Amino acid sequence: MLMGSLQSWHLRENFERRLKRVDLFKNTKSEFISSLVMKLRPRIAQSKEIIVKKGDLGDAMYFVNRGECEVVVTTPAGNELVVHTMYSGDFFGEIALLIDTPRTATVRAKGHADLYVLTRSDNKKHAQLFFHDFCQRPKNLRTSNCKFT
């Protein structure tokens, strides 16, 4: 029982540090970060599995816990090109927590990948005031259609 508690505590602390690295959450209260960590859901991706697809509407951000994920673009000739690789501790898709906008790239698992997911609906009620305040600061966004739905 004690070992499980330590692992759980360690995992929460680890993800609190990761969330604080996200620009979106840098200046938020520790209580808010802790509550977001409790909303994280595990997801396992198989080798070459598409996690997010360019053009699809996003509603979640992802944290790479173990494994590697590749950002893939299609060249004009129709070939796939890996433009970036993400490793344990990296994250992607955070703008999807704020606005309805199409994904700008495709991300797939390079091999087996353990991810954690935070969706907009998971923290909608809890975070509505925070996101409303954030959207009022246009310097933090590259788009003006900030909409928390």
N, C-alpha and C positions, 0 to 999 in steps of 0.2 A: 504494500500500500504506500509506504513512504517513497519508494522508487518512482511510482507513478506520479505522485504529487510533485516530486522534484523535476521529473521530465516535463510535466505540464507547466510548472512554473518557469522552467528554462525555455520552453517553446514560446510561452507568452512574452517573456522578456526579450527573446530573440526577435519576435515579430513586432514588438513595440519599437525596437531600434530600427527595424526595416521601414516601418511606416513613417517614422520621423525623418527618414532620408527622402521621402517623397515631398517635392515642393508643395504640393497641395496641403500637406499636413504639418509642415515644419513649425508653424507658429500656433499650433493648437494645444489645448490643455491636455495634460497627462491622462485625465479621466476619460476624455474623448477618445484618445488613442487606445487606451485599455478596452473601452467598449467596442471599438472597431475590431480589435484583435479577437474578441469573443465572437464576432460575426464571420470570421474567416472559415471557409469550407475547403476541405481537401479535394483535390482532383488528380487523378492519375491519367497521364497521356502516354499512349503507346508510341513506339518508334514511327516517325513520319506522320503522325496524326496532326491534322490541322487544328490548332487551338482557336485562333481567330483568323478570319478571312478578309482580305482587302475588299472594301465596299459594303460589308455587312455592318448594320448598326451595332454599336457597342453598348453594353450595359454593365460591364464588369472590368475590374483590373485583376491582374494575375501576378503572383510572386513565385519565382522559381525556388523551390526548396531543395530539390536534388535533381541532377541531370542537366541537360542543356536544351535550349530552344533556339531555333534559327529564325531570323527575319528574312523572308524570301520575297523577291520581286520578280516579275516576269519582264524580260527584255522585249523590245519591239520585234525581235525575231522569234519570240515565243518560248525562249529558254528560261529556265528558273535560275536565279542568281541569289546566292546567300550573301546578304550585305552586312549582317551582324549576327553574332552568336551571344546568347545570354547564358549566364551560369548561376549557380546557387547564390541567392542573395539579390539577384536582379529582379526587376519588375517591369511590367508594361501594361498599357491600357488605362492609365489613371484618368485621362480626360473623359473617358466614358462614364465616370461617376458624376460628372457635371453636366454634360450636354449630349443631346442626341446628334451624333455625327457619325458618318461612315468611318470604318477602320481605314487607316492609311497604309497598312501593310498586312501581309499574311505572316502569321507566326506558327511554326510547327515544332513538334518535339524532334530533336535530333536522334535521340534514342528514347529509352524509357525515362519519363520525367514525372516527378512528384511536384505538384503545384498547390498553391492555396489561392482561393478566389474570394474577392470581395465584390458583391454586386450592389448596384444602385438601390435595388429594392430591399436588400438586407438592412441597409442603414437609412432608409428614406425618412422614417418618422424621427429617428434619433438625430439625424444630421441636417434636417431641413433648415434650421436656423443658421448653422455653420455655412452651408452651401449658398444660402441666400446672401449672407454677408460677403462670402468669397466672390460671388458673381457681381457684386457691386464695385469690386476693385478691378476695372478692366485692364490695368497694367499686368495683371497676373494671367490673362488669357489672350490668345491670338485671335479670338473670334468674339463677336459682340452678341451672338445668339445664345448666350448662357441661359439654359433653361433647366431647372430641376424638376423632373416629373416623376 
